[in-house]
């Protein structure tokens, strides 16, 4: 896969975010690969049986599921917006940090389950004002699967995508003819890109897509975007378009990402360049947009145990610059997982939670069949 080296970069970042293992940057690349690569060769059986998405147990969120974390709202958040009629498909990022296998089992339990639930709660919940949410369990590729360009790694990635693809097919069956919102982050955004290419672009269903939130994953507007079947979102309220952003503070140093990314080829075969990376500001809803803190309706501020959060409005703004979403204003106390280079990858949704919610609701209101 042409993006393999970039996958290595972004999933190391995700590893650091969810594990807090900043010391890995000091070990050197060879040690990191040796310590993090899954043991042995890929074997699909090690991940256990495949999911049956007609069963509620194969979902983290779906209509009628008890204790659905996607229905969570921040402490004290007054949701005055009438629930919409959209069907939302959300794909969570990498949360499996073990090295005993190349793909996580469907119900891994322990810390993996806690991290997965945390992402569903803090990210998918931004869309629960627009309608019902489906979030599949899937045999995600372990973070170490992205450290090497190998047949094992390719097979692990393909297995994860096959689950997501099957979940999407079931989602489409159950969603009926409703408008659709698609969302993902990091590994979830990777699989969402592939869904857009294989199951949305050029298909009748593309007319039902309100928006696709491909977050924490760069998209080249020249070499990638044409293959995804939807244009970039250039204005708030536009429908049938893609939002993508990667959040950094200043001074930003994204070399760790773009030094690898620009060496890969896009989906159309062209070169990828940082200056061509798509940035849609989630506050303004516009490509290459800028918005002051006063326009941001709310940032998630987590409790110490990370099990809940409150909303603080108008504390952080942002502007797009050369493919990055750069933060403006005094940064809030959101947690200690900011990565080297002032990379706020872990907080791509949390910093703009209420803005993402407002953005999705506006686009749904403007959507016409």
C-alpha positions as CSV (number, residue, x, y, z in Angstrom):
1,X,0.0,0.0,0.0
2,X,1.5,3.4,-1.0
3,X,0.5,5.0,2.3
4,X,2.2,2.4,4.5
5,X,5.0,4.6,5.7
6,X,2.5,7.3,6.6
7,X,0.3,4.7,8.4
8,X,3.3,4.0,10.5
9,X,3.6,7.6,11.5
10,X,0.0,8.3,12.3
11,X,-0.5,5.1,14.3
12,X,2.6,5.6,16.4
13,X,1.0,9.0,17.2
14,X,-2.2,7.3,18.2
15,X,-0.3,4.8,20.3
16,X,1.3,7.6,22.1
17,X,-2.0,9.4,22.6
18,X,-3.8,6.4,24.1
19,X,-1.0,4.9,26.1
20,X,0.9,8.1,27.1
21,X,4.2,6.4,26.0
22,X,6.2,9.4,25.1
23,X,9.4,7.6,25.9
24,X,9.1,5.6,22.7
25,X,10.3,8.7,20.9
26,X,13.6,8.4,22.8
27,X,14.2,4.7,22.1
28,X,14.9,5.0,18.4
29,X,13.1,3.5,15.4
30,X,14.6,0.0,15.6
31,X,13.7,-0.5,19.2
32,X,10.2,0.8,18.7
33,X,9.6,-1.6,15.8
34,X,11.0,-4.5,17.9
35,X,9.0,-3.8,21.0
36,X,5.7,-2.9,19.3
37,X,5.4,-5.3,16.3
38,X,2.9,-8.2,17.0
39,X,4.5,-11.5,17.7
40,X,4.6,-14.2,15.0
41,X,2.8,-14.0,11.6
42,X,-0.7,-12.9,10.9
43,X,-3.3,-15.5,11.5
44,X,-6.9,-14.5,11.1
45,X,-8.0,-17.1,13.6
46,X,-6.1,-15.4,16.4
47,X,-8.6,-12.5,16.3
48,X,-11.5,-14.9,16.8
49,X,-14.6,-15.4,14.8
50,X,-15.9,-12.7,12.5
51,X,-18.7,-10.4,13.5
52,X,-22.4,-11.0,12.8
53,X,-23.7,-7.5,12.4
54,X,-27.3,-8.6,12.5
55,X,-26.6,-9.1,16.3
56,X,-26.5,-6.3,18.8
57,X,-23.4,-7.7,20.4
58,X,-21.3,-6.8,17.3
59,X,-22.0,-3.1,17.8
60,X,-20.7,-0.5,20.2
61,X,-23.6,1.8,19.4
62,X,-26.8,1.2,17.4
63,X,-30.5,1.9,17.8
64,X,-32.0,0.1,20.8
65,X,-28.7,-0.9,22.4
66,X,-28.8,-0.6,26.2
67,X,-26.3,1.8,27.8
68,X,-25.3,3.2,24.4
69,X,-22.3,5.5,25.0
70,X,-23.0,7.4,21.7
71,X,-26.0,8.8,23.5
72,X,-23.8,10.5,26.1
73,X,-23.9,14.2,26.7
74,X,-21.5,16.4,28.7
75,X,-22.3,17.3,32.2
76,X,-24.8,20.2,32.3
77,X,-25.1,20.3,28.5
78,X,-28.6,21.5,27.6
79,X,-29.5,19.8,24.3
80,X,-32.3,22.0,23.0
81,X,-32.0,20.9,19.3
82,X,-34.7,18.5,18.0
83,X,-33.1,15.1,17.1
84,X,-32.7,14.8,13.4
85,X,-33.6,11.9,11.2
86,X,-30.1,11.0,9.9
87,X,-28.4,7.7,10.1
88,X,-24.8,8.1,11.4
89,X,-22.0,5.6,10.8
90,X,-18.9,6.1,13.1
91,X,-15.6,4.2,13.1
92,X,-13.4,4.4,16.2
93,X,-9.6,4.8,16.1
94,X,-6.9,2.3,17.2
95,X,-7.3,1.3,20.8
96,X,-5.6,-2.2,20.8
97,X,-2.0,-1.8,22.1
98,X,-1.1,-5.4,22.8
99,X,1.4,-7.3,20.7
100,X,0.1,-10.8,21.1
101,X,-1.7,-10.8,17.8
102,X,-2.1,-8.6,14.6
103,X,-5.8,-7.9,15.1
104,X,-7.8,-7.3,18.2
105,X,-10.6,-9.8,19.1
106,X,-14.1,-8.3,18.9
107,X,-14.6,-8.1,22.6
108,X,-11.0,-7.6,24.0
109,X,-12.1,-6.3,27.4
110,X,-9.8,-4.5,29.9
111,X,-8.1,-1.3,29.0
112,X,-8.8,-1.8,25.2
113,X,-12.5,-1.8,25.9
114,X,-12.2,1.2,28.2
115,X,-10.3,3.2,25.5
116,X,-12.8,2.2,22.8
117,X,-15.7,3.2,24.9
118,X,-14.0,6.5,25.7
119,X,-13.7,7.3,22.0
120,X,-17.3,6.4,21.2
121,X,-18.5,8.5,24.1
122,X,-16.3,11.6,23.3
123,X,-16.5,11.5,19.5
124,X,-19.5,9.7,18.2
125,X,-21.7,11.6,20.8
126,X,-21.1,14.8,18.8
127,X,-23.5,13.5,16.2
128,X,-26.4,12.2,18.5
129,X,-28.3,15.4,17.8
130,X,-28.6,14.5,14.1
131,X,-30.1,11.1,14.5
132,X,-29.4,7.4,15.3
133,X,-25.8,6.2,15.5
134,X,-24.2,2.9,14.4
135,X,-20.7,2.2,15.6
136,X,-19.3,-1.3,14.9
137,X,-17.0,-3.4,16.9
138,X,-14.4,-4.6,14.5
139,X,-11.2,-6.6,14.6
140,X,-9.0,-3.5,14.5
141,X,-5.4,-3.8,13.4
142,X,-3.1,-3.6,16.4
143,X,-1.0,-0.4,16.5
144,X,2.1,-2.5,15.8
145,X,0.6,-3.6,12.5
146,X,1.5,-0.2,11.1
147,X,5.2,-0.2,12.0
148,X,6.3,-2.4,9.1
149,X,5.6,-2.7,5.4
150,X,5.0,-6.4,5.4
151,X,2.5,-9.0,4.2
152,X,1.4,-9.5,7.8
153,X,0.6,-5.8,8.2
154,X,-1.3,-5.7,5.0
155,X,-3.4,-8.7,5.9
156,X,-4.2,-7.2,9.4
157,X,-5.3,-4.0,7.8
158,X,-7.4,-5.8,5.2
159,X,-9.1,-7.9,7.9
160,X,-10.0,-4.8,9.9
161,X,-11.5,-3.2,6.8
162,X,-13.5,-6.3,5.8
163,X,-15.3,-6.1,9.2
164,X,-16.0,-2.4,8.7
165,X,-17.2,-3.0,5.2
166,X,-19.6,-5.7,6.4
167,X,-20.8,-3.5,9.2
168,X,-21.5,-0.7,6.7
169,X,-23.5,-3.0,4.5
170,X,-25.7,-3.9,7.5
171,X,-26.0,-0.3,8.4
172,X,-27.2,0.6,4.9
173,X,-29.8,-2.1,5.1
174,X,-31.1,-0.8,8.5
175,X,-30.9,2.9,7.7
176,X,-33.4,2.7,5.0
177,X,-33.6,5.8,2.7
178,X,-32.5,8.3,5.4
179,X,-29.8,10.9,4.9
180,X,-26.4,9.5,6.0
181,X,-23.5,11.1,8.0
182,X,-20.1,9.3,8.1
183,X,-17.4,9.9,10.7
184,X,-14.2,8.4,11.8
185,X,-10.8,9.2,13.4
186,X,-7.3,7.9,12.8
187,X,-7.6,4.2,11.9
188,X,-11.3,4.8,11.6
189,X,-10.6,7.6,9.2
190,X,-8.4,5.3,7.1
191,X,-11.2,2.8,6.8
192,X,-13.7,5.6,6.1
193,X,-11.5,6.7,3.2
194,X,-11.7,3.2,1.7
195,X,-15.4,3.0,2.2
196,X,-15.8,6.3,0.3
197,X,-13.7,5.0,-2.6
198,X,-15.3,1.5,-2.8
199,X,-18.9,1.9,-1.6
200,X,-19.8,5.6,-2.0
201,X,-18.0,7.2,-5.0
202,X,-20.0,6.8,-8.1
203,X,-22.8,4.9,-6.4
204,X,-26.5,6.0,-6.0
205,X,-25.9,6.2,-2.2
206,X,-23.6,9.2,-2.6
207,X,-26.7,11.4,-3.0
208,X,-27.7,10.5,0.5
209,X,-24.4,11.5,2.2
210,X,-24.9,14.7,4.2
211,X,-21.2,14.9,5.1
212,X,-18.2,12.7,5.8
213,X,-15.9,13.6,8.8
214,X,-12.5,12.1,7.9
215,X,-10.6,13.5,10.9
216,X,-7.0,13.1,12.0
217,X,-6.0,11.9,8.5
218,X,-4.6,14.1,5.7
219,X,-6.3,14.1,2.3
220,X,-4.6,15.7,-0.7
221,X,-7.1,17.8,-2.5
222,X,-5.5,17.0,-5.9
223,X,-4.2,13.5,-5.6
224,X,-6.8,11.9,-3.1
225,X,-10.0,13.9,-3.1
226,X,-11.2,13.2,-6.6
227,X,-11.2,9.4,-5.8
228,X,-13.4,9.8,-2.8
229,X,-16.6,10.8,-4.6
230,X,-17.3,14.0,-2.6
231,X,-15.8,17.5,-2.8
232,X,-14.4,19.4,0.1
233,X,-16.8,21.4,2.3
234,X,-16.2,25.0,1.4
235,X,-19.0,26.6,3.5
236,X,-21.1,25.9,6.5
237,X,-24.4,24.3,5.5
238,X,-23.0,22.7,2.3
239,X,-24.0,19.1,1.9
240,X,-22.5,16.1,0.2
241,X,-19.0,17.0,1.1
242,X,-15.9,16.0,3.2
243,X,-14.4,17.6,6.3
244,X,-10.9,16.8,7.4
245,X,-8.5,18.5,9.8
246,X,-5.4,17.8,11.8
247,X,-5.0,19.9,15.0
248,X,-1.8,21.6,16.1
249,X,-0.7,24.3,18.5
250,X,1.9,26.9,17.7
251,X,4.7,26.7,17.0
252,X,3.7,23.6,15.0
253,X,6.2,21.1,13.7
254,X,4.4,18.5,11.6
255,X,7.6,17.2,9.9
256,X,7.2,13.8,11.5
257,X,4.0,13.4,9.5
258,X,4.6,15.2,6.3
259,X,8.1,14.0,5.7
260,X,6.7,10.6,5.1
261,X,3.3,11.5,3.6
262,X,4.7,13.6,0.8
263,X,6.8,10.5,-0.3
264,X,3.6,8.5,-1.0
265,X,1.3,8.6,-4.0
266,X,-2.3,9.6,-3.8
267,X,-5.3,7.6,-4.9
268,X,-5.2,9.2,-8.4
269,X,-1.5,8.4,-8.7
270,X,-0.3,12.0,-8.2
271,X,2.2,13.3,-5.7
272,X,1.0,14.3,-2.2
273,X,2.1,17.7,-0.9
274,X,1.6,19.3,2.5
275,X,0.4,22.5,0.9
276,X,-2.4,20.5,-0.8
277,X,-3.6,18.8,2.4
278,X,-7.3,19.4,3.0
279,X,-8.2,21.5,6.0
280,X,-11.8,22.3,6.8
281,X,-12.2,24.3,10.0
282,X,-14.8,22.6,12.2
283,X,-15.8,25.9,13.7
284,X,-16.5,27.8,10.5
285,X,-17.3,24.8,8.4
286,X,-15.2,26.2,5.6
287,X,-12.2,24.9,3.7
288,X,-9.1,26.9,4.7
289,X,-11.3,28.8,7.1
290,X,-10.5,30.8,10.3
291,X,-12.7,31.4,13.3
292,X,-12.1,33.2,16.6
293,X,-12.6,31.6,20.0
294,X,-15.9,33.5,20.4
295,X,-17.4,31.4,17.5
296,X,-16.5,28.1,19.1
297,X,-19.6,26.8,20.9
298,X,-17.8,24.4,23.2
299,X,-14.7,22.3,24.1
300,X,-14.9,19.1,26.1
301,X,-13.0,19.4,29.4
302,X,-12.6,15.9,30.9
303,X,-12.9,14.9,34.5
304,X,-9.8,13.4,36.0
305,X,-10.9,9.8,35.5
306,X,-11.8,10.6,31.8
307,X,-15.3,9.1,32.3
308,X,-17.2,12.4,31.8
309,X,-16.6,16.0,30.8
310,X,-18.1,19.4,30.7
311,X,-18.4,21.9,27.9
312,X,-16.6,25.3,28.0
313,X,-17.6,27.6,25.2
314,X,-15.6,30.3,23.5
315,X,-12.2,29.4,24.8
316,X,-10.3,28.4,21.7
317,X,-10.3,29.4,18.0
318,X,-8.5,28.0,15.0
319,X,-7.4,28.7,11.5
320,X,-6.2,26.6,8.6
321,X,-2.6,27.1,7.4
322,X,-0.7,24.9,5.0
323,X,-2.8,21.8,5.6
324,X,-2.9,22.1,9.4
325,X,-5.7,23.4,11.7
326,X,-3.8,25.7,14.1
327,X,-5.2,26.6,17.5
328,X,-5.7,30.3,18.5
329,X,-6.1,31.5,22.1
330,X,-5.3,30.2,25.5
331,X,-5.4,26.4,25.5
332,X,-7.8,24.8,28.0
333,X,-6.8,22.1,30.6
334,X,-7.9,19.2,28.4
335,X,-5.3,16.7,29.4
336,X,-1.7,15.7,29.1
337,X,-1.5,13.8,25.8
338,X,-0.2,16.6,23.5
339,X,2.4,15.0,21.2
340,X,5.8,16.3,20.1
341,X,5.5,19.1,17.6
342,X,2.4,20.5,19.4
343,X,0.3,17.8,17.8
344,X,-3.2,17.7,19.3
345,X,-4.2,14.5,17.5
346,X,-5.9,13.1,20.6
347,X,-8.2,16.2,20.8
348,X,-9.2,16.6,17.1
349,X,-12.9,16.1,18.2
350,X,-12.8,17.2,21.9
351,X,-11.5,20.8,21.1
352,X,-14.4,21.3,18.8
353,X,-17.1,18.9,20.1
354,X,-20.0,21.4,20.2
355,X,-18.8,22.9,16.9
356,X,-18.8,19.5,15.2
357,X,-22.3,19.0,16.6
358,X,-23.5,22.3,15.3
359,X,-21.9,21.7,11.9
360,X,-23.5,18.3,11.5
361,X,-26.9,19.7,12.4
362,X,-26.6,22.6,10.0
363,X,-25.7,20.4,7.1
364,X,-28.5,18.0,7.9
365,X,-31.0,20.9,8.0
366,X,-29.7,22.0,4.6
367,X,-29.8,18.5,3.0
368,X,-32.3,17.8,0.3
369,X,-33.0,14.4,-1.3
